[in-house]
Structures are given as C-alpha cells and as structure tokens.
C-alpha cells in the first residue's frame, strides 16, 4: 500500500513543481480556466441532483464508485492548485476507489475527475428528461474542451492521463 502513497506523492510533487514554474500570464489563464471548470462541473452535478442522484447512488452502494480507480489526473490536480483548495488524502488501503470516503467521495463535485462527473448510470439517466440528457452531454463536450485548454498551457502530453 505504501508504494501507492509514494507514487501519489511523487506525481503530485511533479505536477506541483510544473505549476510553480508557470509564467504569470499562463497562471492567470489557468486560474480562469480552473474557476470555469469548477463551476461547469458543479452545474453538471446540479442536473443529476434534480433526480436525487445521491439517493440513487446510496441505494446501490455507489457501485460505479466502488469499481472506479485512478481517474484523478494532472489537470484535475492543477485545478486544486490554481484554486488553492487543500488536496484530499487518498485512501489506498480501502481496496476500493482511493477517493471514496466512508459516506461519499472525498472530492467535491466541482473538482471530481472527468470520468466521475460525466458518468450517469441508467438509474439516473432514465429519470432525466431528454432535454436534460442532451444538455448534460453538451456540457460534457464543453468540459473536454476545458481540459484541453488547461493541458495546452504545458508541454505536449505532460499533463495527460491519470496521476497513477
């Protein structure tokens, strides 16, 4: 288990060092993109909250979260750094998704990885109107663009993929 903690610290350190080396103009751009990304993800979460997504997830034990793994990426960490939000401590020892707490995700909705914020199981999606489903997936496409814009502030492919 400690190898995961060591790898986590090493990768977080590498992204943090790149963040600290950013030029002021790029940092300003990142700050704006990060704030926009948080607001965008929170808006996506509000769509599914209309149909009691939290209750539906609790009812099945959060099966998709339990099965999930290392989706938190460098771009997600950059949003934490840009917004000066304290970083959570992954729970590698739980045998599940390391970002899953006792009651809920350790990551607030506006900071969750792309896969986590964009996945809707059938229980949630079938309760949304077709208009809301279309709106949600339109927002997913916009979110992809925000990720690309954040990654474009760094050398090619250096901020792609999950941290672990």
PyMOL commands that set and color helices and strands:
alter all, ss='L'
color gray80, all
select helices_A, chain A and resi 2-20+24-49+53-60+63-67+74-83+92-94+109-111+114-118+122-125+130-151
alter helices_A, ss='H'
color red, helices_A
deselect
rebuild
show_as cartoon
